[in-house]
Amino acid sequence: MKISPIVFCLVSILIFNACSKTEELVTIERPEQTLFGSRKPEAIRAWLDDHKDIAQVYFGTTTFGKDTALVNELLKRVNDKELDVLYKQVNAEFGTLGDVQDQLSEAFNRMHENFPDFRPPRVVTMVSGFMGPDLIISDSLVVIGLDYFAGPEAKYRPKGLPAYILRRYQKAFIVPTVLFALSERFNKTNQQDQTLLADMVYYGKSYVFTKTMLPSTPDSLIIGYTDQQLTQTNNVQEDIWAYFIDAQLLYEVSPAIKNRYLSERPFTAEISSKSPGAIGRWLGWRIVRKYYDEKEPGIKALMDNANARQIFEQSGYKGFKDDKE
């Protein structure tokens, strides 16, 4: 089973082997600052040659400073007055990125405590006028497209996205999304189990992982629902659970049917117009969280457990609200 654990529709995930030493603090590099100071072709070429790893994964080039088309496009953009407006808005929104850096440091330190082999990836930022993806996340490199996350007040926003996706393009969603994606390397699965339940538990484990590494982060930022959606969904979870049971969905293996309950949608029409999309992911989180809270296996043991059915059965989840809610 290989489910993409991403809440953004444009997030790119690459898997590399980490090679850096664990550090006490994350240092976010800002190569776009040098890029926007490059006003001539030779300066753009030098930037591409000096940042080959970023240029390759973000712009898709393999010839770097010799990529004439890319050099000309970047030159046009860094001299564009409207892009300069967006660049200034990005800088005003993010400042020194100290809060993002602190969040990542906190999470990476927790990850290293629980998974000693974990090595923090290098973290860099980029602004290109949406020329590259929003996020690139791998074991060794994280590239954050800051222009995507400038927030609802920015003059320019990513185009062609539905409102429920666009809403998540804000600074507060960056770190939870990075952690959720990084959880993939630790999330063991049984490749032979292709049931909807296995997929639900997979997502649930990644949400619990993210919450464990970022305990102060609101659930809404982890799963991407609004506070109102979370409250409403929690209040009717008995009905949602009953629907899954009555429709015999837990052991469904049809990709088309599973997709209805796992994919990003404005709402889950099969249940109701008030039921958020990807409701199966949310339900998987409920199951895994109940198992994790009651059995207290520890986060490493949870992520190592590839037996989704065992996690479900031992959770005792029956669609009831937690007492603390």
WOLIN-V300678 format. One record per pair of residues at least 12 apart in sequence whose C-alpha atoms are under 6 Angstrom apart, sorted by the first residue. I is the first residue (numbers start at 1). GAP is how many residues later the second one is. D is the distance in whole Angstrom. If there is no record, write none. Layout:
i-><I,I>
gap-><GAP,GAP>
d-><D,D>
//
This chain:
i-><1,5,11,11,12,13,13,13,14,15,15,16,16,16,17,18,18,18,21,22,22,25,26,26,28,28,29,30,30,32,32,36,45,48,48,49,49,58,59,90,107,107,110,121,121,121,122,122,123,123,124,125,125,125,126,126,127,127,127,134,149,149,149,151,173,176,179,180,180,183,186,187,188,188,188,189,190,194,195,195,195,196,196,196,196,197,198,200,200,200,201,201,203,204,204,204,237,238,238,241,261,261,261,262,262,262,263,264,264,265,287,290,291>
gap-><190,176,123,124,124,123,124,125,124,123,124,122,123,124,122,101,121,122,98,97,98,80,75,79,95,96,95,94,95,94,95,42,20,16,17,15,16,74,73,60,106,107,103,18,19,20,18,19,18,19,19,18,19,20,19,20,18,19,20,14,20,21,22,19,48,46,31,26,30,23,117,116,115,116,118,117,116,59,56,57,58,54,55,56,62,53,110,80,81,84,83,107,78,80,81,84,82,81,82,78,17,18,19,16,18,19,15,13,14,12,30,25,24>
d-><5,6,6,5,5,6,5,6,5,5,6,6,5,6,6,6,5,5,6,5,6,5,6,5,5,5,5,6,5,5,6,5,4,5,5,6,5,6,6,5,5,6,6,6,4,5,6,5,6,5,5,5,5,6,5,6,6,6,5,6,5,4,5,5,6,6,6,6,6,6,6,5,6,5,5,4,5,6,5,5,5,5,6,5,6,5,5,6,5,4,5,6,6,4,4,5,6,4,6,5,5,6,5,4,5,6,5,5,5,4,6,6,4>
//
